[in-house]
Amino acid sequence: MHIIFDYEKDMKFRPLAGDGEITGLLSNDVDFNNFLIEWNEMRKKHYNDEITDEKFEDWKLSYPKKSRFLK
């Protein structure tokens, strides 16, 4: 939890809530937003058996080197 508090300051993100429920994170940091987008895509691919457990773990361990957002 304290890491999130630190990131609130460093990465300028905050909880996104609607009707009293937390629905996500809102950030002004482009790199963090890109990470969330790509992480969600990879999680969906893993859930849908489009990638193996090993490939998903490899992506996580090698992030951001294997990020599609690297310029």
PDB file of N, H, CA, C and O in Angstrom:
ATOM      1  N   MET A   1       0.806  -1.186   0.000  1.00  0.00           N
ATOM      2  CA  MET A   1       0.000   0.000   0.000  1.00  0.00           C
ATOM      3  C   MET A   1       0.856   1.259   0.000  1.00  0.00           C
ATOM      4  O   MET A   1       0.511   2.256  -0.634  1.00  0.00           O
ATOM      5  N   HIS A   2       1.974   1.205   0.717  1.00  0.00           N
ATOM      6  H   HIS A   2       2.254   0.395   1.232  1.00  0.00           H
ATOM      7  CA  HIS A   2       2.826   2.394   0.795  1.00  0.00           C
ATOM      8  C   HIS A   2       3.498   2.698  -0.541  1.00  0.00           C
ATOM      9  O   HIS A   2       3.787   3.855  -0.847  1.00  0.00           O
ATOM     10  N   ILE A   3       3.741   1.671  -1.324  1.00  0.00           N
ATOM     11  H   ILE A   3       3.507   0.731  -1.076  1.00  0.00           H
ATOM     12  CA  ILE A   3       4.284   1.892  -2.666  1.00  0.00           C
ATOM     13  C   ILE A   3       3.279   2.701  -3.485  1.00  0.00           C
ATOM     14  O   ILE A   3       3.657   3.615  -4.219  1.00  0.00           O
ATOM     15  N   ILE A   4       2.013   2.364  -3.355  1.00  0.00           N
ATOM     16  H   ILE A   4       1.706   1.622  -2.759  1.00  0.00           H
ATOM     17  CA  ILE A   4       0.980   3.109  -4.076  1.00  0.00           C
ATOM     18  C   ILE A   4       0.945   4.562  -3.616  1.00  0.00           C
ATOM     19  O   ILE A   4       0.778   5.469  -4.432  1.00  0.00           O
ATOM     20  N   PHE A   5       1.102   4.786  -2.314  1.00  0.00           N
ATOM     21  H   PHE A   5       1.238   4.049  -1.651  1.00  0.00           H
ATOM     22  CA  PHE A   5       1.137   6.164  -1.817  1.00  0.00           C
ATOM     23  C   PHE A   5       2.317   6.926  -2.417  1.00  0.00           C
ATOM     24  O   PHE A   5       2.181   8.095  -2.781  1.00  0.00           O
ATOM     25  N   ASP A   6       3.471   6.270  -2.521  1.00  0.00           N
ATOM     26  H   ASP A   6       3.582   5.321  -2.226  1.00  0.00           H
ATOM     27  CA  ASP A   6       4.639   6.902  -3.137  1.00  0.00           C
ATOM     28  C   ASP A   6       4.363   7.218  -4.604  1.00  0.00           C
ATOM     29  O   ASP A   6       4.699   8.300  -5.086  1.00  0.00           O
ATOM     30  N   TYR A   7       3.752   6.273  -5.307  1.00  0.00           N
ATOM     31  H   TYR A   7       3.479   5.395  -4.915  1.00  0.00           H
ATOM     32  CA  TYR A   7       3.462   6.473  -6.719  1.00  0.00           C
ATOM     33  C   TYR A   7       2.419   7.565  -6.944  1.00  0.00           C
ATOM     34  O   TYR A   7       2.416   8.224  -7.983  1.00  0.00           O
ATOM     35  N   GLU A   8       1.549   7.750  -5.978  1.00  0.00           N
ATOM     36  H   GLU A   8       1.552   7.215  -5.134  1.00  0.00           H
ATOM     37  CA  GLU A   8       0.568   8.832  -6.097  1.00  0.00           C
ATOM     38  C   GLU A   8       1.291  10.155  -6.307  1.00  0.00           C
ATOM     39  O   GLU A   8       0.875  10.980  -7.120  1.00  0.00           O
ATOM     40  N   LYS A   9       2.367  10.345  -5.572  1.00  0.00           N
ATOM     41  H   LYS A   9       2.704   9.674  -4.911  1.00  0.00           H
ATOM     42  CA  LYS A   9       3.149  11.576  -5.685  1.00  0.00           C
ATOM     43  C   LYS A   9       4.029  11.560  -6.933  1.00  0.00           C
ATOM     44  O   LYS A   9       4.030  12.515  -7.710  1.00  0.00           O
ATOM     45  N   ASP A  10       4.780  10.467  -7.124  1.00  0.00           N
ATOM     46  H   ASP A  10       4.779   9.691  -6.493  1.00  0.00           H
ATOM     47  CA  ASP A  10       5.757  10.397  -8.207  1.00  0.00           C
ATOM     48  C   ASP A  10       5.118  10.278  -9.587  1.00  0.00           C
ATOM     49  O   ASP A  10       5.577  10.908 -10.539  1.00  0.00           O
ATOM     50  N   MET A  11       4.075   9.484  -9.700  1.00  0.00           N
ATOM     51  H   MET A  11       3.701   8.972  -8.926  1.00  0.00           H
ATOM     52  CA  MET A  11       3.474   9.212 -11.001  1.00  0.00           C
ATOM     53  C   MET A  11       2.149   9.936 -11.191  1.00  0.00           C
ATOM     54  O   MET A  11       1.494   9.788 -12.222  1.00  0.00           O
ATOM     55  N   LYS A  12       1.760  10.713 -10.197  1.00  0.00           N
ATOM     56  H   LYS A  12       2.292  10.833  -9.359  1.00  0.00           H
ATOM     57  CA  LYS A  12       0.548  11.524 -10.286  1.00  0.00           C
ATOM     58  C   LYS A  12      -0.693  10.693 -10.597  1.00  0.00           C
ATOM     59  O   LYS A  12      -1.507  11.082 -11.434  1.00  0.00           O
ATOM     60  N   PHE A  13      -0.843   9.541  -9.920  1.00  0.00           N
ATOM     61  H   PHE A  13      -0.183   9.225  -9.239  1.00  0.00           H
ATOM     62  CA  PHE A  13      -2.080   8.816 -10.143  1.00  0.00           C
ATOM     63  C   PHE A  13      -2.928   8.776  -8.893  1.00  0.00           C
ATOM     64  O   PHE A  13      -2.456   8.987  -7.776  1.00  0.00           O
ATOM     65  N   ARG A  14      -4.202   8.496  -9.126  1.00  0.00           N
ATOM     66  H   ARG A  14      -4.585   8.324 -10.034  1.00  0.00           H
ATOM     67  CA  ARG A  14      -5.166   8.483  -8.038  1.00  0.00           C
ATOM     68  C   ARG A  14      -6.220   7.434  -8.347  1.00  0.00           C
ATOM     69  O   ARG A  14      -6.368   7.020  -9.497  1.00  0.00           O
ATOM     70  N   PRO A  15      -6.964   6.996  -7.317  1.00  0.00           N
ATOM     71  CA  PRO A  15      -8.042   6.043  -7.568  1.00  0.00           C
ATOM     72  C   PRO A  15      -9.143   6.683  -8.402  1.00  0.00           C
ATOM     73  O   PRO A  15      -9.435   7.870  -8.256  1.00  0.00           O
ATOM     74  N   LEU A  16      -9.736   5.909  -9.256  1.00  0.00           N
ATOM     75  H   LEU A  16      -9.499   4.945  -9.375  1.00  0.00           H
ATOM     76  CA  LEU A  16     -10.865   6.352 -10.063  1.00  0.00           C
ATOM     77  C   LEU A  16     -12.098   5.641  -9.514  1.00  0.00           C
ATOM     78  O   LEU A  16     -12.180   4.414  -9.553  1.00  0.00           O
ATOM     79  N   ALA A  17     -13.050   6.410  -9.005  1.00  0.00           N
ATOM     80  H   ALA A  17     -12.983   7.407  -8.973  1.00  0.00           H
ATOM     81  CA  ALA A  17     -14.212   5.817  -8.345  1.00  0.00           C
ATOM     82  C   ALA A  17     -15.505   6.304  -8.972  1.00  0.00           C
ATOM     83  O   ALA A  17     -15.616   7.443  -9.424  1.00  0.00           O
ATOM     84  N   GLY A  18     -16.470   5.414  -8.983  1.00  0.00           N
ATOM     85  H   GLY A  18     -16.380   4.489  -8.615  1.00  0.00           H
ATOM     86  CA  GLY A  18     -17.806   5.755  -9.440  1.00  0.00           C
ATOM     87  C   GLY A  18     -18.818   5.045  -8.564  1.00  0.00           C
ATOM     88  O   GLY A  18     -18.676   3.850  -8.305  1.00  0.00           O
ATOM     89  N   ASP A  19     -19.809   5.735  -8.115  1.00  0.00           N
ATOM     90  H   ASP A  19     -19.924   6.706  -8.326  1.00  0.00           H
ATOM     91  CA  ASP A  19     -20.833   5.172  -7.233  1.00  0.00           C
ATOM     92  C   ASP A  19     -20.230   4.524  -5.995  1.00  0.00           C
ATOM     93  O   ASP A  19     -20.717   3.499  -5.518  1.00  0.00           O
ATOM     94  N   GLY A  20     -19.166   5.130  -5.479  1.00  0.00           N
ATOM     95  H   GLY A  20     -18.771   5.963  -5.866  1.00  0.00           H
ATOM     96  CA  GLY A  20     -18.546   4.628  -4.264  1.00  0.00           C
ATOM     97  C   GLY A  20     -17.663   3.415  -4.447  1.00  0.00           C
ATOM     98  O   GLY A  20     -17.139   2.887  -3.466  1.00  0.00           O
ATOM     99  N   GLU A  21     -17.482   2.954  -5.681  1.00  0.00           N
ATOM    100  H   GLU A  21     -17.908   3.383  -6.478  1.00  0.00           H
ATOM    101  CA  GLU A  21     -16.640   1.789  -5.947  1.00  0.00           C
ATOM    102  C   GLU A  21     -15.418   2.210  -6.746  1.00  0.00           C
ATOM    103  O   GLU A  21     -15.506   3.035  -7.655  1.00  0.00           O
ATOM    104  N   ILE A  22     -14.282   1.633  -6.395  1.00  0.00           N
ATOM    105  H   ILE A  22     -14.211   0.963  -5.656  1.00  0.00           H
ATOM    106  CA  ILE A  22     -13.052   1.885  -7.142  1.00  0.00           C
ATOM    107  C   ILE A  22     -13.119   1.092  -8.445  1.00  0.00           C
ATOM    108  O   ILE A  22     -13.362  -0.115  -8.437  1.00  0.00           O
ATOM    109  N   THR A  23     -12.901   1.778  -9.553  1.00  0.00           N
ATOM    110  H   THR A  23     -12.704   2.758  -9.560  1.00  0.00           H
ATOM    111  CA  THR A  23     -12.975   1.121 -10.857  1.00  0.00           C
ATOM    112  C   THR A  23     -11.651   1.115 -11.598  1.00  0.00           C
ATOM    113  O   THR A  23     -11.538   0.476 -12.643  1.00  0.00           O
ATOM    114  N   GLY A  24     -10.649   1.809 -11.085  1.00  0.00           N
ATOM    115  H   GLY A  24     -10.740   2.328 -10.236  1.00  0.00           H
ATOM    116  CA  GLY A  24      -9.366   1.827 -11.765  1.00  0.00           C
ATOM    117  C   GLY A  24      -8.435   2.872 -11.209  1.00  0.00           C
ATOM    118  O   GLY A  24      -8.683   3.458 -10.155  1.00  0.00           O
ATOM    119  N   LEU A  25      -7.350   3.100 -11.940  1.00  0.00           N
ATOM    120  H   LEU A  25      -7.148   2.624 -12.797  1.00  0.00           H
ATOM    121  CA  LEU A  25      -6.373   4.125 -11.595  1.00  0.00           C
ATOM    122  C   LEU A  25      -6.348   5.160 -12.701  1.00  0.00           C
ATOM    123  O   LEU A  25      -6.430   4.822 -13.881  1.00  0.00           O
ATOM    124  N   LEU A  26      -6.237   6.397 -12.325  1.00  0.00           N
ATOM    125  H   LEU A  26      -6.170   6.671 -11.366  1.00  0.00           H
ATOM    126  CA  LEU A  26      -6.114   7.489 -13.285  1.00  0.00           C
ATOM    127  C   LEU A  26      -4.734   8.089 -13.110  1.00  0.00           C
ATOM    128  O   LEU A  26      -4.341   8.436 -11.996  1.00  0.00           O
ATOM    129  N   SER A  27      -3.995   8.215 -14.206  1.00  0.00           N
ATOM    130  H   SER A  27      -4.314   7.933 -15.111  1.00  0.00           H
ATOM    131  CA  SER A  27      -2.626   8.701 -14.128  1.00  0.00           C
ATOM    132  C   SER A  27      -2.367   9.733 -15.213  1.00  0.00           C
ATOM    133  O   SER A  27      -2.962   9.687 -16.289  1.00  0.00           O
ATOM    134  N   ASN A  28      -1.479  10.658 -14.914  1.00  0.00           N
ATOM    135  H   ASN A  28      -0.996  10.696 -14.040  1.00  0.00           H
ATOM    136  CA  ASN A  28      -1.010  11.616 -15.911  1.00  0.00           C
ATOM    137  C   ASN A  28       0.321  11.187 -16.498  1.00  0.00           C
ATOM    138  O   ASN A  28       0.904  11.905 -17.311  1.00  0.00           O
ATOM    139  N   ASP A  29       0.807  10.023 -16.092  1.00  0.00           N
ATOM    140  H   ASP A  29       0.334   9.440 -15.431  1.00  0.00           H
ATOM    141  CA  ASP A  29       2.093   9.519 -16.552  1.00  0.00           C
ATOM    142  C   ASP A  29       1.873   8.608 -17.763  1.00  0.00           C
ATOM    143  O   ASP A  29       1.275   7.540 -17.635  1.00  0.00           O
ATOM    144  N   VAL A  30       2.351   9.025 -18.928  1.00  0.00           N
ATOM    145  H   VAL A  30       2.837   9.892 -19.033  1.00  0.00           H
ATOM    146  CA  VAL A  30       2.134   8.278 -20.172  1.00  0.00           C
ATOM    147  C   VAL A  30       2.729   6.882 -20.084  1.00  0.00           C
ATOM    148  O   VAL A  30       2.096   5.916 -20.510  1.00  0.00           O
ATOM    149  N   ASP A  31       3.928   6.757 -19.543  1.00  0.00           N
ATOM    150  H   ASP A  31       4.442   7.541 -19.197  1.00  0.00           H
ATOM    151  CA  ASP A  31       4.566   5.445 -19.447  1.00  0.00           C
ATOM    152  C   ASP A  31       3.767   4.495 -18.564  1.00  0.00           C
ATOM    153  O   ASP A  31       3.618   3.318 -18.891  1.00  0.00           O
ATOM    154  N   PHE A  32       3.256   5.002 -17.453  1.00  0.00           N
ATOM    155  H   PHE A  32       3.377   5.958 -17.188  1.00  0.00           H
ATOM    156  CA  PHE A  32       2.450   4.162 -16.566  1.00  0.00           C
ATOM    157  C   PHE A  32       1.156   3.741 -17.251  1.00  0.00           C
ATOM    158  O   PHE A  32       0.744   2.586 -17.143  1.00  0.00           O
ATOM    159  N   ASN A  33       0.520   4.662 -17.950  1.00  0.00           N
ATOM    160  H   ASN A  33       0.856   5.600 -18.038  1.00  0.00           H
ATOM    161  CA  ASN A  33      -0.704   4.329 -18.678  1.00  0.00           C
ATOM    162  C   ASN A  33      -0.433   3.285 -19.755  1.00  0.00           C
ATOM    163  O   ASN A  33      -1.221   2.356 -19.929  1.00  0.00           O
ATOM    164  N   ASN A  34       0.676   3.430 -20.479  1.00  0.00           N
ATOM    165  H   ASN A  34       1.316   4.185 -20.337  1.00  0.00           H
ATOM    166  CA  ASN A  34       1.043   2.442 -21.488  1.00  0.00           C
ATOM    167  C   ASN A  34       1.269   1.077 -20.856  1.00  0.00           C
ATOM    168  O   ASN A  34       0.869   0.055 -21.414  1.00  0.00           O
ATOM    169  N   PHE A  35       1.911   1.060 -19.689  1.00  0.00           N
ATOM    170  H   PHE A  35       2.236   1.890 -19.235  1.00  0.00           H
ATOM    171  CA  PHE A  35       2.115  -0.196 -18.976  1.00  0.00           C
ATOM    172  C   PHE A  35       0.775  -0.846 -18.643  1.00  0.00           C
ATOM    173  O   PHE A  35       0.603  -2.046 -18.860  1.00  0.00           O
ATOM    174  N   LEU A  36      -0.174  -0.075 -18.121  1.00  0.00           N
ATOM    175  H   LEU A  36      -0.035   0.900 -17.945  1.00  0.00           H
ATOM    176  CA  LEU A  36      -1.479  -0.637 -17.766  1.00  0.00           C
ATOM    177  C   LEU A  36      -2.195  -1.196 -18.993  1.00  0.00           C
ATOM    178  O   LEU A  36      -2.817  -2.255 -18.918  1.00  0.00           O
ATOM    179  N   ILE A  37      -2.112  -0.498 -20.108  1.00  0.00           N
ATOM    180  H   ILE A  37      -1.607   0.362 -20.169  1.00  0.00           H
ATOM    181  CA  ILE A  37      -2.738  -0.966 -21.349  1.00  0.00           C
ATOM    182  C   ILE A  37      -2.122  -2.287 -21.782  1.00  0.00           C
ATOM    183  O   ILE A  37      -2.831  -3.249 -22.075  1.00  0.00           O
ATOM    184  N   GLU A  38      -0.798  -2.323 -21.820  1.00  0.00           N
ATOM    185  H   GLU A  38      -0.221  -1.542 -21.582  1.00  0.00           H
ATOM    186  CA  GLU A  38      -0.125  -3.530 -22.288  1.00  0.00           C
ATOM    187  C   GLU A  38      -0.314  -4.691 -21.316  1.00  0.00           C
ATOM    188  O   GLU A  38      -0.500  -5.831 -21.743  1.00  0.00           O
ATOM    189  N   TRP A  39      -0.269  -4.416 -20.030  1.00  0.00           N
ATOM    190  H   TRP A  39      -0.118  -3.490 -19.683  1.00  0.00           H
ATOM    191  CA  TRP A  39      -0.480  -5.459 -19.027  1.00  0.00           C
ATOM    192  C   TRP A  39      -1.874  -6.069 -19.191  1.00  0.00           C
ATOM    193  O   TRP A  39      -2.033  -7.289 -19.148  1.00  0.00           O
ATOM    194  N   ASN A  40      -2.873  -5.218 -19.377  1.00  0.00           N
ATOM    195  H   ASN A  40      -2.744  -4.227 -19.411  1.00  0.00           H
ATOM    196  CA  ASN A  40      -4.232  -5.708 -19.580  1.00  0.00           C
ATOM    197  C   ASN A  40      -4.326  -6.571 -20.838  1.00  0.00           C
ATOM    198  O   ASN A  40      -4.985  -7.612 -20.828  1.00  0.00           O
ATOM    199  N   GLU A  41      -3.677  -6.148 -21.912  1.00  0.00           N
ATOM    200  H   GLU A  41      -3.142  -5.303 -21.920  1.00  0.00           H
ATOM    201  CA  GLU A  41      -3.681  -6.928 -23.153  1.00  0.00           C
ATOM    202  C   GLU A  41      -3.045  -8.296 -22.937  1.00  0.00           C
ATOM    203  O   GLU A  41      -3.571  -9.312 -23.390  1.00  0.00           O
ATOM    204  N   MET A  42      -1.917  -8.315 -22.247  1.00  0.00           N
ATOM    205  H   MET A  42      -1.489  -7.489 -21.879  1.00  0.00           H
ATOM    206  CA  MET A  42      -1.221  -9.579 -22.002  1.00  0.00           C
ATOM    207  C   MET A  42      -2.027 -10.483 -21.068  1.00  0.00           C
ATOM    208  O   MET A  42      -2.060 -11.698 -21.263  1.00  0.00           O
ATOM    209  N   ARG A  43      -2.671  -9.908 -20.064  1.00  0.00           N
ATOM    210  H   ARG A  43      -2.644  -8.921 -19.905  1.00  0.00           H
ATOM    211  CA  ARG A  43      -3.512 -10.699 -19.161  1.00  0.00           C
ATOM    212  C   ARG A  43      -4.659 -11.346 -19.937  1.00  0.00           C
ATOM    213  O   ARG A  43      -4.981 -12.511 -19.704  1.00  0.00           O
ATOM    214  N   LYS A  44      -5.275 -10.604 -20.855  1.00  0.00           N
ATOM    215  H   LYS A  44      -5.013  -9.658 -21.044  1.00  0.00           H
ATOM    216  CA  LYS A  44      -6.365 -11.151 -21.665  1.00  0.00           C
ATOM    217  C   LYS A  44      -5.864 -12.276 -22.561  1.00  0.00           C
ATOM    218  O   LYS A  44      -6.513 -13.315 -22.683  1.00  0.00           O
ATOM    219  N   LYS A  45      -4.713 -12.068 -23.188  1.00  0.00           N
ATOM    220  H   LYS A  45      -4.186 -11.223 -23.089  1.00  0.00           H
ATOM    221  CA  LYS A  45      -4.138 -13.115 -24.035  1.00  0.00           C
ATOM    222  C   LYS A  45      -3.862 -14.371 -23.221  1.00  0.00           C
ATOM    223  O   LYS A  45      -4.129 -15.482 -23.679  1.00  0.00           O
ATOM    224  N   HIS A  46      -3.336 -14.200 -22.030  1.00  0.00           N
ATOM    225  H   HIS A  46      -3.120 -13.297 -21.658  1.00  0.00           H
ATOM    226  CA  HIS A  46      -3.046 -15.342 -21.165  1.00  0.00           C
ATOM    227  C   HIS A  46      -4.346 -16.038 -20.761  1.00  0.00           C
ATOM    228  O   HIS A  46      -4.433 -17.265 -20.817  1.00  0.00           O
ATOM    229  N   TYR A  47      -5.340 -15.280 -20.361  1.00  0.00           N
ATOM    230  H   TYR A  47      -5.270 -14.284 -20.315  1.00  0.00           H
ATOM    231  CA  TYR A  47      -6.629 -15.839 -19.948  1.00  0.00           C
ATOM    232  C   TYR A  47      -7.288 -16.607 -21.097  1.00  0.00           C
ATOM    233  O   TYR A  47      -7.913 -17.644 -20.875  1.00  0.00           O
ATOM    234  N   ASN A  48      -7.150 -16.101 -22.313  1.00  0.00           N
ATOM    235  H   ASN A  48      -6.642 -15.259 -22.493  1.00  0.00           H
ATOM    236  CA  ASN A  48      -7.754 -16.731 -23.491  1.00  0.00           C
ATOM    237  C   ASN A  48      -6.870 -17.803 -24.115  1.00  0.00           C
ATOM    238  O   ASN A  48      -7.151 -18.282 -25.213  1.00  0.00           O
ATOM    239  N   ASP A  49      -5.804 -18.179 -23.418  1.00  0.00           N
ATOM    240  H   ASP A  49      -5.576 -17.790 -22.526  1.00  0.00           H
ATOM    241  CA  ASP A  49      -4.862 -19.215 -23.882  1.00  0.00           C
ATOM    242  C   ASP A  49      -4.205 -18.869 -25.213  1.00  0.00           C
ATOM    243  O   ASP A  49      -3.845 -19.763 -25.978  1.00  0.00           O
ATOM    244  N   GLU A  50      -4.048 -17.577 -25.493  1.00  0.00           N
ATOM    245  H   GLU A  50      -4.341 -16.851 -24.871  1.00  0.00           H
ATOM    246  CA  GLU A  50      -3.330 -17.151 -26.686  1.00  0.00           C
ATOM    247  C   GLU A  50      -1.827 -17.166 -26.440  1.00  0.00           C
ATOM    248  O   GLU A  50      -1.040 -17.265 -27.382  1.00  0.00           O
ATOM    249  N   ILE A  51      -1.430 -17.068 -25.174  1.00  0.00           N
ATOM    250  H   ILE A  51      -2.069 -16.988 -24.410  1.00  0.00           H
ATOM    251  CA  ILE A  51      -0.021 -17.190 -24.801  1.00  0.00           C
ATOM    252  C   ILE A  51       0.079 -18.136 -23.607  1.00  0.00           C
ATOM    253  O   ILE A  51      -0.868 -18.285 -22.834  1.00  0.00           O
ATOM    254  N   THR A  52       1.228 -18.765 -23.474  1.00  0.00           N
ATOM    255  H   THR A  52       1.997 -18.644 -24.102  1.00  0.00           H
ATOM    256  CA  THR A  52       1.453 -19.733 -22.399  1.00  0.00           C
ATOM    257  C   THR A  52       1.763 -19.032 -21.085  1.00  0.00           C
ATOM    258  O   THR A  52       2.032 -17.831 -21.045  1.00  0.00           O
ATOM    259  N   ASP A  53       1.718 -19.814 -20.010  1.00  0.00           N
ATOM    260  H   ASP A  53       1.499 -20.789 -20.042  1.00  0.00           H
ATOM    261  CA  ASP A  53       2.127 -19.296 -18.700  1.00  0.00           C
ATOM    262  C   ASP A  53       3.553 -18.773 -18.768  1.00  0.00           C
ATOM    263  O   ASP A  53       3.867 -17.712 -18.227  1.00  0.00           O
ATOM    264  N   GLU A  54       4.412 -19.533 -19.441  1.00  0.00           N
ATOM    265  H   GLU A  54       4.157 -20.394 -19.880  1.00  0.00           H
ATOM    266  CA  GLU A  54       5.821 -19.158 -19.533  1.00  0.00           C
ATOM    267  C   GLU A  54       6.012 -17.848 -20.283  1.00  0.00           C
ATOM    268  O   GLU A  54       6.810 -17.003 -19.878  1.00  0.00           O
ATOM    269  N   LYS A  55       5.280 -17.682 -21.374  1.00  0.00           N
ATOM    270  H   LYS A  55       4.631 -18.368 -21.704  1.00  0.00           H
ATOM    271  CA  LYS A  55       5.410 -16.443 -22.148  1.00  0.00           C
ATOM    272  C   LYS A  55       4.912 -15.243 -21.337  1.00  0.00           C
ATOM    273  O   LYS A  55       5.505 -14.165 -21.392  1.00  0.00           O
ATOM    274  N   PHE A  56       3.834 -15.428 -20.593  1.00  0.00           N
ATOM    275  H   PHE A  56       3.352 -16.303 -20.548  1.00  0.00           H
ATOM    276  CA  PHE A  56       3.300 -14.349 -19.768  1.00  0.00           C
ATOM    277  C   PHE A  56       4.297 -13.983 -18.669  1.00  0.00           C
ATOM    278  O   PHE A  56       4.546 -12.803 -18.426  1.00  0.00           O
ATOM    279  N   GLU A  57       4.861 -14.981 -18.012  1.00  0.00           N
ATOM    280  H   GLU A  57       4.658 -15.940 -18.209  1.00  0.00           H
ATOM    281  CA  GLU A  57       5.859 -14.724 -16.968  1.00  0.00           C
ATOM    282  C   GLU A  57       7.099 -14.057 -17.552  1.00  0.00           C
ATOM    283  O   GLU A  57       7.663 -13.147 -16.945  1.00  0.00           O
ATOM    284  N   ASP A  58       7.522 -14.511 -18.730  1.00  0.00           N
ATOM    285  H   ASP A  58       7.063 -15.250 -19.223  1.00  0.00           H
ATOM    286  CA  ASP A  58       8.682 -13.913 -19.390  1.00  0.00           C
ATOM    287  C   ASP A  58       8.420 -12.441 -19.700  1.00  0.00           C
ATOM    288  O   ASP A  58       9.295 -11.596 -19.508  1.00  0.00           O
ATOM    289  N   TRP A  59       7.221 -12.139 -20.176  1.00  0.00           N
ATOM    290  H   TRP A  59       6.510 -12.825 -20.331  1.00  0.00           H
ATOM    291  CA  TRP A  59       6.876 -10.748 -20.465  1.00  0.00           C
ATOM    292  C   TRP A  59       6.964  -9.914 -19.193  1.00  0.00           C
ATOM    293  O   TRP A  59       7.529  -8.820 -19.205  1.00  0.00           O
ATOM    294  N   LYS A  60       6.409 -10.425 -18.094  1.00  0.00           N
ATOM    295  H   LYS A  60       5.950 -11.314 -18.084  1.00  0.00           H
ATOM    296  CA  LYS A  60       6.431  -9.674 -16.835  1.00  0.00           C
ATOM    297  C   LYS A  60       7.859  -9.465 -16.338  1.00  0.00           C
ATOM    298  O   LYS A  60       8.219  -8.370 -15.906  1.00  0.00           O
ATOM    299  N   LEU A  61       8.664 -10.514 -16.400  1.00  0.00           N
ATOM    300  H   LEU A  61       8.372 -11.404 -16.751  1.00  0.00           H
ATOM    301  CA  LEU A  61      10.035 -10.414 -15.896  1.00  0.00           C
ATOM    302  C   LEU A  61      10.912  -9.514 -16.757  1.00  0.00           C
ATOM    303  O   LEU A  61      11.864  -8.913 -16.259  1.00  0.00           O
ATOM    304  N   SER A  62      10.599  -9.418 -18.036  1.00  0.00           N
ATOM    305  H   SER A  62       9.825  -9.905 -18.441  1.00  0.00           H
ATOM    306  CA  SER A  62      11.445  -8.628 -18.937  1.00  0.00           C
ATOM    307  C   SER A  62      10.870  -7.245 -19.241  1.00  0.00           C
ATOM    308  O   SER A  62      11.442  -6.494 -20.031  1.00  0.00           O
ATOM    309  N   TYR A  63       9.743  -6.908 -18.618  1.00  0.00           N
ATOM    310  H   TYR A  63       9.278  -7.518 -17.977  1.00  0.00           H
ATOM    311  CA  TYR A  63       9.162  -5.587 -18.856  1.00  0.00           C
ATOM    312  C   TYR A  63      10.069  -4.527 -18.249  1.00  0.00           C
ATOM    313  O   TYR A  63      10.505  -4.725 -17.115  1.00  0.00           O
ATOM    314  N   PRO A  64      10.378  -3.448 -18.892  1.00  0.00           N
ATOM    315  CA  PRO A  64       9.814  -2.904 -20.123  1.00  0.00           C
ATOM    316  C   PRO A  64      10.602  -3.242 -21.384  1.00  0.00           C
ATOM    317  O   PRO A  64      10.260  -2.767 -22.467  1.00  0.00           O
ATOM    318  N   LYS A  65      11.656  -4.059 -21.262  1.00  0.00           N
ATOM    319  H   LYS A  65      11.933  -4.445 -20.382  1.00  0.00           H
ATOM    320  CA  LYS A  65      12.473  -4.343 -22.445  1.00  0.00           C
ATOM    321  C   LYS A  65      11.659  -4.887 -23.608  1.00  0.00           C
ATOM    322  O   LYS A  65      11.965  -4.589 -24.762  1.00  0.00           O
ATOM    323  N   LYS A  66      10.635  -5.673 -23.330  1.00  0.00           N
ATOM    324  H   LYS A  66      10.386  -5.914 -22.392  1.00  0.00           H
ATOM    325  CA  LYS A  66       9.837  -6.270 -24.399  1.00  0.00           C
ATOM    326  C   LYS A  66       8.535  -5.516 -24.654  1.00  0.00           C
ATOM    327  O   LYS A  66       7.633  -6.035 -25.311  1.00  0.00           O
ATOM    328  N   SER A  67       8.440  -4.312 -24.143  1.00  0.00           N
ATOM    329  H   SER A  67       9.174  -3.891 -23.609  1.00  0.00           H
ATOM    330  CA  SER A  67       7.220  -3.526 -24.321  1.00  0.00           C
ATOM    331  C   SER A  67       7.058  -3.094 -25.770  1.00  0.00           C
ATOM    332  O   SER A  67       8.022  -2.703 -26.428  1.00  0.00           O
ATOM    333  N   ARG A  68       5.839  -3.170 -26.250  1.00  0.00           N
ATOM    334  H   ARG A  68       5.056  -3.488 -25.715  1.00  0.00           H
ATOM    335  CA  ARG A  68       5.566  -2.703 -27.618  1.00  0.00           C
ATOM    336  C   ARG A  68       5.562  -1.183 -27.691  1.00  0.00           C
ATOM    337  O   ARG A  68       5.548  -0.616 -28.784  1.00  0.00           O
ATOM    338  N   PHE A  69       5.573  -0.518 -26.543  1.00  0.00           N
ATOM    339  H   PHE A  69       5.584  -0.978 -25.655  1.00  0.00           H
ATOM    340  CA  PHE A  69       5.562   0.944 -26.512  1.00  0.00           C
ATOM    341  C   PHE A  69       6.969   1.548 -26.536  1.00  0.00           C
ATOM    342  O   PHE A  69       7.116   2.768 -26.598  1.00  0.00           O
ATOM    343  N   LEU A  70       7.997   0.707 -26.486  1.00  0.00           N
ATOM    344  H   LEU A  70       7.877  -0.285 -26.436  1.00  0.00           H
ATOM    345  CA  LEU A  70       9.360   1.253 -26.530  1.00  0.00           C
ATOM    346  C   LEU A  70       9.588   1.933 -27.859  1.00  0.00           C
ATOM    347  O   LEU A  70       9.191   1.434 -28.912  1.00  0.00           O
ATOM    348  N   LYS A  71      10.219   3.052 -27.794  1.00  0.00           N
ATOM    349  H   LYS A  71      10.541   3.457 -26.939  1.00  0.00           H
ATOM    350  CA  LYS A  71      10.464   3.826 -29.018  1.00  0.00           C
ATOM    351  C   LYS A  71      11.847   3.576 -29.545  1.00  0.00           C
ATOM    352  O   LYS A  71      12.230   4.142 -30.569  1.00  0.00           O
TER     353      LYS A  71
END
